[in-house]
Amino acid sequence: MEQLLKNKNINVSSEHLPLFEEFIKDNSIVESFNIIQKHQTDMLDSWKEKSKIEDIKAMQLVLPNGTVGKPYEFVFDLSKPGLNDIGDYDVIIDDKIGIAFSKENNKISGTLKEAGEHKILFNFKLKDGAEKPFNQKEIKLIVNPDPKSLWKDLPSDKSDPYWKPDSASMHLKFGSKNLVAGSKRGRSHAHEGIFRDDDFRSIYDEETGWGIIVVADGAGSAKYSRRGAQLACETIIDFFKSAEENKLKTIDTATADYLKERSEENQKKLSAFFIEQLGTAAFKAQGKIRDEATAKAAEIRDYSTTLLFALVKRYRDCFVIASFWVGDGGIGIYNKEKNEVLVLGVPDSGEFAGQTRFLTMSEIFADGAYANRVRFKIVEDFTALILMTDGITDPKFQTDANLDRVEKWNDLWADINGNNQDNCKVDLSEPPEEAEADLMTWLDFWSPGNHDDRTLAILY
């Protein structure tokens, strides 16, 4: 009361003090004072409540960005400063987004369906405001589109004289084994409507027991490389299809001698036969490409391609596998039970990323240099013989050195068998035609920065 009087420029003089003491004891004055004090308290409480609500509304409550097709999860933590004044709350989310709020565990979860910037309503009450209506706060959720959806899939030009399908696949009975192989145009090529540069072929001769698997990767910088890869694969197959019977019998005889007595002399003799036959086949493939370039008044480098192939035969208690390898990519004999891989060559790496050597280079066959590109192995059995272009090795092995690490082959095999983010499996226990379809789906895996053509052949 004294403060009120002072605010009105009224001072209580000393002679009026007894009067003032009596005045403030008056029941009507006390009652008025209590009313004023209550109103002041109510106004202060109301201000505190409104300022807390406004502070919560102004708070930056950030939801992490999501991606269409990916699982999403976010847990609200109300113990954080600013949010610890909240009592009851609810979260309202449009069904079209694909996620929902569970009050039981304070969590938003689900699989996102729609890209864009979405508004989510966060309705809340303060701890002491249970009887009052909800306050509303908007929260922003940014959902990015599925990266795959940003890539165009434009058809290649069928009128081009070197046109070939944008994807190809096959399965083949390979004696006691099965083969599935597939080749798919990379996203970078599909986005521009250009051609698949990779290629592959395979045959198995039931009479001789020999089988051939070939993969090739045409250089992206060479305008006719798709044809170079195609010619290389076709020529290797044709060479062994038309091979003189005595040539294969000579290899069989040399193999039998080596299996009977694994001496250094027999090993050299067998190795020499493989070097001669596989080297000759590769040389003929180069010649075929040169002839094509000459006929088209082009340069042989316009048809640049890598070339990897394996010659396989099962004998009574073992497999003989010989290979030729020029360029990048990889060939490996993988044995899961033994935790072992035999890599049949060394990838050609250039000074810069993406550089490699090609079959069309004259240096490949200069002074017998190709002999170092031929390998052969004799194994009792194997889980898989795998041939692949760099569209597989780049994302799955990252570096050339990793090709020699069995852990990376274990990872690849697990990936093929469904251990990946898409749960996409090549089920090799299915009939081969179904495994072939699985493989073509698997080849569409997502790997940031790796959008080249992909070709993979699995003998299992």
URZI-V175415 format. One record per run of one state. SS is the DSSP state (2 for helix, 1 for strand, 0 for the rest). FROM is the first residue (numbers start at 1). TO is the last residue. Records with the same first field share a line. If there is no record, write none. Layout:
SS->FROM-TO  FROM-TO
This chain:
0->1-1  8-13  24-26  59-65  68-70  76-85  93-94  98-98  103-106  112-115  127-134  145-146  151-166  175-176  185-186  193-197  205-209  219-224  242-244  261-263  296-299  304-304  306-306  315-318  327-329  336-339  344-361  380-383  389-389  398-400  405-405  418-424  426-431  443-453  460-460
2->2-7  14-23  27-58  95-97  147-150  187-192  225-241  245-260  264-295  300-303  362-373  390-397  401-404  406-416  432-442
1->66-67  71-75  86-92  99-102  107-111  116-126  135-144  167-174  177-184  198-204  210-218  305-305  307-314  319-326  330-335  340-343  374-379  384-388  417-417  425-425  454-459
